[in-house]
Amino acid sequence: MTSTDRVTLHYMPQTRAAGTRIILEELGAPYDLHVMNMKAGENREPGYLSINPLGKVPAIEHRGKLVTEQIAIAIYLGDLFPQAGLTPAVDVPDRGPYLRWLVYYAACFEPALMDKFRNVDPGPITQSVYGSYDLMLDTLEGALSNGPYILGDRLSLADIQWGVALRWTMMFGIVPERPRFVEYRDSLIARPAFAKVWNEDAVLAEQHAAEARA
Ligand SMILES: N[C@@H](CCC(=O)N[C@@H](CS)C(=O)NCC(=O)O)C(=O)O
């Protein structure tokens, strides 16, 4: 990998982009941060909107291409750095469940959470993309009952994603602290990459708040 192969992560502390940064750390990927101050609205300035019109993070640039959406980024990076051992290869049986549980996060978990958080009625389970909130959560809990990890005995990037997700959603009380969720989250957030990113985020967030007040 040459210096032009470094990944640029468009970043704001204490957002979904922190999960992407933890993934980069876990993979041992070479990366640079482009940090923006969300409290000062920097992600809504023309410079960044010309990169990502949604003004959202995470977004990465790599080899001249932009990738947005945290799960697309996770899959992309996992495939780019298979040597980290966190990515089931395309020709192994775990590949299907790996993709399933990564995509479940974006396709079912987040929509269900947002509806729950805003008191939006998802309607009948046949019309809701995630069935019902309880069914969605029970299904996730069932997947976590087969081993220490979501694929059973094998740690993958899907666990890193879910460790991040369960931490913030249980912290905000959107996901109930079911014993299996707590045990699983705790086993993941004890990993050094999590502490590194969250400690650095706390410093950055404080700086940004001070800058926005000034
Ligand atoms: N669908 C996107 C959602 C990203 C997203 O909502 N990011 C939030 C941070 S947690 C954001 O950038 N918000 C800033 C804004 O909208 O101004 C993904 O999954 O990556």
The ligand as a Gaussian input file, in Angstrom:
#p B3LYP/6-31G(d) Opt

LIG

0 1
 N      -27.146000       6.677000       6.759000
 C      -25.946000       7.226000       7.340000
 C      -26.318000       8.069000       8.547000
 C      -25.174000       8.932000       8.985000
 C      -25.621000       9.964000      10.012000
 O      -26.802000      10.095000      10.331000
 N      -24.636000      10.693000      10.545000
 C      -24.908000      11.757000      11.485000
 C      -23.970000      11.629000      12.683000
 S      -24.337000      10.341000      13.778000
 C      -24.534000      13.112000      10.871000
 O      -23.601000      13.200000      10.122000
 N      -25.261000      14.177000      11.245000
 C      -24.895000      15.498000      10.933000
 C      -25.948000      16.300000      10.222000
 O      -26.871000      15.705000       9.669000
 O      -25.819000      17.519000      10.208000
 C      -25.001000       6.088000       7.726000
 O      -25.469000       5.025000       8.107000
 O      -23.783000       6.252000       7.633000

